[in-house]
Amino acid sequence: MTISIQTVHFSADRKLVDHIEKKLEKLNQQHDHVIQVTVFLKLDNIVHTIKDKVAEIRVHVPGRDLFVKSISKSFEESFDTALDSMLNLIKKQKEKQSA
């Protein structure tokens, strides 16, 4: 599994990157054939007020690309919510394939 973490208009600190990489290990437990994971972290500037943190996760598995997005006040919370959504999406996809 190849992991790519991309930030838009800021640099992620080591603590955030470590948090993301550690949590992404759960994907291998859910799906044996994850080829690539790309995480996008962005600041969402709505009318120049408080900036929300956006986390997007794209997972490439054979024959399919899966995508989720989450927005909150911290990158950790956004990423964790997006990862939970991704794990649920993978679980549903596997159930469809086995049915």
C-alpha positions in Angstrom: 0.0 0.0 0.0 1.4 3.3 -1.1 0.5 6.3 1.1 0.6 9.9 -0.2 -0.3 12.9 2.1 -0.7 16.2 0.3 -1.3 19.5 2.0 -2.7 22.6 0.3 -1.4 26.0 1.4 0.3 24.8 4.6 2.8 22.3 5.9 1.7 19.4 8.1 3.7 18.8 11.3 5.2 15.4 12.0 2.6 14.7 14.7 -0.2 15.0 12.2 1.5 12.9 9.6 2.3 10.2 12.2 -1.4 10.2 13.3 -2.6 9.8 9.8 -0.1 7.0 8.9 -0.9 5.1 12.1 -4.6 5.3 11.5 -4.3 4.2 7.8 -3.0 0.8 9.0 -6.7 0.0 9.7 -7.3 0.0 5.9 -5.1 -3.1 5.4 -7.1 -4.9 8.0 -10.4 -4.2 6.1 -9.2 -4.8 2.6 -6.3 -7.0 1.5 -5.7 -5.3 -1.9 -5.4 -1.6 -1.2 -3.0 -0.3 -3.8 -2.8 3.4 -3.0 -4.1 5.8 -0.5 -4.0 9.6 -1.1 -4.9 12.0 1.7 -5.6 15.7 1.0 -5.6 18.2 3.8 -6.9 21.7 3.1 -8.0 24.8 4.8 -11.5 25.7 3.8 -11.8 29.5 3.9 -15.5 30.4 4.0 -16.0 34.1 3.5 -12.6 34.9 5.2 -13.8 33.8 8.6 -12.7 30.8 10.8 -11.0 28.3 8.6 -12.4 24.8 8.7 -10.1 21.9 8.2 -10.9 19.5 5.3 -9.7 16.0 5.0 -10.2 14.0 1.8 -9.2 10.3 1.4 -9.0 8.5 -1.9 -8.4 4.8 -1.8 -7.5 2.8 -5.0 -8.4 -0.9 -4.9 -8.5 -3.1 -7.9 -11.2 -2.0 -10.2 -12.4 0.9 -8.1 -11.5 4.3 -6.6 -13.2 5.2 -3.3 -13.5 8.8 -2.0 -14.7 10.4 1.2 -14.5 13.9 2.6 -14.9 15.4 6.0 -14.8 18.9 7.4 -14.4 20.0 11.1 -12.4 22.4 13.3 -9.2 20.2 13.5 -7.4 18.0 10.9 -7.3 15.1 13.3 -11.0 15.1 13.8 -11.7 15.6 10.0 -9.3 12.8 9.1 -10.7 10.4 11.8 -14.3 11.0 10.6 -13.3 10.6 6.9 -11.4 7.3 7.8 -14.5 6.0 9.6 -16.6 6.7 6.6 -14.0 5.1 4.3 -13.9 1.9 6.5 -17.7 1.7 6.3 -17.6 2.2 2.5 -15.1 -0.5 2.1 -17.1 -2.9 4.3 -20.2 -2.2 2.1 -18.3 -2.8 -1.1 -17.0 -6.1 0.2 -20.5 -7.2 1.2 -21.8 -6.3 -2.3 -19.0 -8.3 -3.9 -19.6 -11.4 -1.8 -23.4 -11.3 -2.3 
